Amino acid sequence: MKVSVRFMAAGVGALYAGSSFALDSFQIGDVLVEPTVTVGAAYLYDKNQAFGGRTSSVGLEVDRTSSRFEGFILPGVKITGPQTALGTFFGGVSAVGAMTRGGSDAGGFTHDDPESVSLETAYLGWKSADLFPSLGKDAITLSGGRQTFMVDNGFLIGDGHADQGRDAAAWIGPRTAFTNTLIAQLNTGKVHADLFDLTANADLDYADYRDRLRLRGGNLEWRDTLGTLGATYFHTTDADSAARDGVDVYDLRAKGTPFTALPQVSLAGEYVWEKGGDTDKSAHGWYAQASYAFSDLSWKPTLTYRRTQYSDDYDPMTYGYGGEYGTWYQGEIVGEYMLFNSNVDIDLLKLAVQPRQDLAVGLMGYRFQLEKKPDGVTSRDFAKEVDLYVNWTVTPTVALSAVYGMALPGDAAKQMYGDNKRSNLFETLVTWSF
């Protein structure tokens, strides 16, 4: 699910289960040192993976029924130098140790009990402090190295490393940093802007697949009390895959509560257009979402509908987990392991409630239809899926998430996988820090 340490707030989904709480910080002279450690463990049980077939959507062998354990540890430290008339320097470094034991996942990405230890982040940066008083405090930030970076909710840019193969902990996804970055940011008034140069990596050992991708571009946002308007452009380069090299990507988006008389209503939408490159690509991806919060009722129920469409040649690039369950890994079965945000239309209906301040419960229903029928497939009806999740903040340093999911194959999935069994899964993740 790409939960991660990477951010846990809902961790496995908003399961963003990685709530990261710092150890006690301390000073060395005028330098602030903030050590952190996040530890997580997950148990996953899947029945009738690939709808009972023996190979995944990418042609890798899978176990029809699988039981496995994943775990990770993410120690790190952040350092902030003293504020001077010329600004403030900062930096950080972290590492990930991860392991998986048990059967394969439904994508066939994990076999043979992998384990690994690797560098996650290592970066340096500078903030302007009060150097430009007309812009505001820390209006300008410059940074570089290995670090995380996300545009808005991660629909387009959010994850710099695909956890697969020998990385281990593929479902938790504790690695999200881009390998190389140069980032300049401006925050002043209602204006936010980014200039970025990012390198992402996706290595799939079991398929002998490697895909490095470099993104160079910029992002501009107008942030108001009623919402945010944003636009992003980037150009891909140095890609290992010809289909991803030299592509121009344009993105427009908006979100917020635009009606002052109806603060219960939230709207969001985004449109991405990919053009050019070595394969003369012309592709699009978009979503439109509306939510209504029944704030006067017990448990504060929120009802959400979202429509997402990805054309058959759309490349999701470096999409990531956006802080809410179901974005942008849509469906714990289908979205995680079968359809990867390309050639698919997705309808989502979600009901979320909060019985207590420390407890969130949600029910999500999906309908998946193929945008274009592959050769030999006579139907666009791929699958329907239902996911029930619970997120519990047990203590300020311990979080527990659990998910039950069920997916029913449509005619397209039956033809593609050669079987028509109902897929079921149960997943639970606990994270803590000290």
TINURO-998546 format. One record per residue (C-alpha): residue in one letter; x, y, z. Coordinates in pm, whole numbers, plus 50000, padded with zeros to 5 digits. Layout:
aXYZ
...
This chain:
m500005000050000
k502995022350016
v502265032650368
s505605039250495
v507395055050735
r507175075850477
f504405091450648
m502105072650849
a499145091950918
a496995069250783
g499565045250713
v498195016750534
g495885037450368
a495185066550545
l496545037350663
y499285059250625
a500265041650920
g503575055050977
s503085079751251
s506545091451317
f507235105351660
a510605119551743
l512935110152022
d513865139052249
s515695165452052
f518785182252190
q521135210952122
i524815210552033
g525685246852073
d523195265151850
v522505234251638
l519235215251695
v519475177151657
e516255157051615
p516665118951610
t513715097051505
v513055059651481
t509945044151328
v509315006651336
g506494988251163
a505234952951114
a502464939750888
y500674906550846
l498954899650512
y496704870750410
d495444867750052
k493114841349912
n492644835349539
q495204860449428
a494944869649060
f491314857549085
g492644822049120
g495114824048830
r498754813948851
t500324845148699
s499934882048775
s498954909948537
v502644914948451
g503224877748387
l504964868348714
e504154836548905
v502004840849215
d500734818649496
r496974814549479
t496804817449857
s499494836150045
s500324844250405
r503244866950473
f504884890550720
e506614923550647
g508644945350879
f510824976250866
i512844999851081
l513605035650981
p516115054351197
g517015089851108
v518275123351229
k517525159151127
i519865188151200
t518995225151193
g521785250251218
p521605283551397
q519625311651236
t521885339051107
a521515370650903
l522215349250596
g519595322650672
t519515288150828
f521125255950709
f519545221950768
g520095185650674
g519115150150746
v519955113750693
s517985081650738
a518185044750648
v515715016250600
g516024980150708
a513224957850575
m512304921250548
t509544898750412
r508784862950513
g506194839750362
g504404836650028
s504344859049722
d502174889649680
a499444891149416
g501704909449172
g504484883849196
f506864911449305
t508054894249625
h509584859449648
d512254840749843
d512024859450176
p513924891150077
e515594914750321
s517654946250269
v519294976150434
s519695008150235
l520135045550263
e516795063850245
t517505101250275
a520675122150282
y520135158950207
l521285194250283
g519355226450255
w519045263450332
k516125285150443
s516095322650397
a514965330150756
d514515368350773
l516835376250484
f513935388250267
p511465403950512
s509055415450240
l508505378950138
g508115365650492
k510095342850720
d511705312850546
a510055322850218
i512825306450014
t514135270950062
l516915254249863
s517775217549909
g519495188549740
g520395151849782
r518225121449854
q514875133349985
t511115129949957
f509045153449743
m505335154649666
v503175177549456
d499755182249616
n498335147849703
g500675126949487
f498405121149186
l501375128548959
i504525131849175
g504855115949516
d507085085049533
g510675083249416
h511275046149475
a509135015849388
d509614990549670
q509794957149494
g511824925249475
r514814924049706
d513854957249867
a511414937250084
a508344951550261
a506774959049922
w503284964850059
i504324987650343
g506625006750110
p509045023650352
r511165038850074
t509855069949902
a512865093049858
f514045103849514
t517645093049451
n518895127149340
t517135160249387
l517635197349345
i514635216849477
a513965254049510
q510785264949687
l509005298049743
n506315303750006
t505055339350029
g501545350550101
k499145329049902
v501775318449650
h503735285849662
a506185275949388
d508655247549328
l511455242649078
f512655206749083
d515075182048930
l514245146849052
t515515111948975
a513245082349053
n514075045349043
a511945014348991
d513834981349004
l512004948148975
d514604921149031
y512394891348947
a511544904948603
d515064918348534
y513494952748501
r515054986248582
d513625020248503
r515345052048608
l513435083848533
r514475120248567
l511915148348598
r512775185148547
g510105211348591
g508145234848809
n504985237749014
l502905268649097
e500035270749347
w497635297449470
r496495288649822
d493415305949962
t491055299250252
l488555284550005
g491045261249838
t494055257049613
l494625261749241
g497745245449096
a499655239348774
t502705217348714
y504935211448415
f507905188248378
h509985171448109
t511285135848140
t514875127648053
d517565101148110
a514865074248117
d515865037848077
s512595031647890
a512125048147550
a508395051147621
r509165074647913
d511975095447763
g511495130947638
v507845134247742
d506305168047827
v503795165848112
y501215192848189
d499025192648499
l496125214748619
r494255209648948
a491945225549201
k490585215649540
g488865231149838
t485555241649990
p484465267949737
f481005275749878
t481095296850194
a477425288950258
l478115251350231
p481375243950416
q480345207150427
v480985204150052
s484515197349929
l485465195049562
a488675184149392
g489865176849042
e493045172448840
y493905167848473
v497245155248336
w498255156047971
e501365137347851
k502705146647508
g505645138347281
g508785118947360
d510525091047173
t507215073047113
d505175104447032
k502905098747329
s499535115847365
a497875104547687
h495715118147966
g494695110548322
w492185128948540
y489945126848842
a486955146148976
q485835142549337
a483035155649558
s482615150549935
y479915159850183
a480655160250556
f477665155050787
s479375174351064
d476255177651280
l475715139951305
s477315115651547
w480545099751422
k480875128251167
p480195107250853
t481685118950524
l480435106150189
t482755108449887
y482345100449519
r485305101049280
r485655093548910
t489145086448775
q490135079548416
y493495069248272
s493945064847897
d495445032747765
d498915048347711
y498915069948025
d502055066848238
p501395073248612
m505065083148646
t505875086149018
y502425087049176
g502295082549552
y500135078449857
g498215110449910
g497295109550278
e493835094250238
y492975057950208
g492525050049841
t494795076649692
w496385067549466
y496635030249514
q492965025449435
g491774992549576
e493874970249799
i493454941649553
v492924956049205
g494794989049245
e497694973649433
y498414943949212
m496404943348890
l495714977148728
f498385003448787
n496665036148697
s496745030648322
n494025019948076
v491305020548341
d488205039948447
i487515038848821
d484385048249016
l484785051449393
l482115055749659
k483415059850014
l481775063950354
a484095074050640
v483105077951005
q484955086651326
p483385069951631
r486115084751854
q488895109751811
d491435081451802
l489405058251575
a488535061351204
v486505036151002
g485835036150630
l484005015550369
m485055019250005
g483425004849695
y485135004749353
r484094996948998
f486934991248750
q486434992548375
l489134990348109
e489525021647899
k490535000547597
k490044963147552
p493354944047509
d493734919347225
g491624888547287
v489444905247552
t485824911747458
s484634931347763
r485634963447946
d484144951448277
f487184942848487
a486194940448853
k484314953749153
e485984957049493
v484954965449849
d487444975050122
l486704980250492
y489404996850700
v489975007051060
n492685031051181
w493285032551555
t495745055551730
v496385032952029
t498735057052204
p500535088752091
t503345066051967
v501515034551850
a499105031651557
l497205001151434
s495474997051097
a493474967850960
v491824961650623
y489504935350482
g489014935250105
m487014915149853
a487114917449472
l484814900949218
p486184895948864
g484274909148564
d484294893348221
a487514911448123
a489404898748429
k488124863348373
q489504863648020
m492804879648120
y493554857348423
g491944825048307
d489954820548628
n486994836948800
k487364831449173
r486614858849426
s489764874149576
n489864881549948
l492494897050169
f493154907250526
e495944931350612
t497024946450940
l499854970351019
v501194983351348
t503775011051374
w505465026851669
s508325050151741
f510675058452019
